[in-house]
Amino acid sequence: TICIPSYRRSSILTTQTLKCLEDIDPTLIKIFVVEEEADIYREAVEGKYEVIVGVKGIARQREFIENYFPLGSQLVLLDDDIKSFDFSLAFPECDINLSKFIDYAFNQIKERHAYIWGVYPVFNNFFSHEVDNLYPKLQTK
């Protein structure tokens, strides 16, 4: 499930992040908002995505999202202002899209007995020096 917390940015959400997710099954995308903005977001997404009333404050909203789903659910939290996904620098020889990347990441954490993964918002290998290079494995799948 892809979860997008958003506050006061319904137009940005629809013109940016949701545009990037057009190839993803809309039933897998959940938008979390505060109660007083729920109708605004429902109108903005035209019924295509589920809008869920959560709580105010990004940290509290992320905790709400985590608790909203059953323990062990595979969740991807995305910002509401993503303009694009570019895998070309990290995976130069791969034909990869967001859906393939998400599936791959969840398979990797399962194999490694981990419970969380994330994506750094810029291309910078500084934090990857302690992790073996995963992308060659992706090429063979």
Secondary structure, DSSP 4 states (H G I P E B T S, - for coil): -EEEE-SS-HHHHHHTHHHHTTTS-GGGEEEEE-GGGHHHHHHHTTTSSEEEE--SSHHHHHHHHHHHSPTT---EE--TT------TTTSTT----HHHHHHHHHHHHHHTT-------SS--GGGGTTS---HHHHHT-
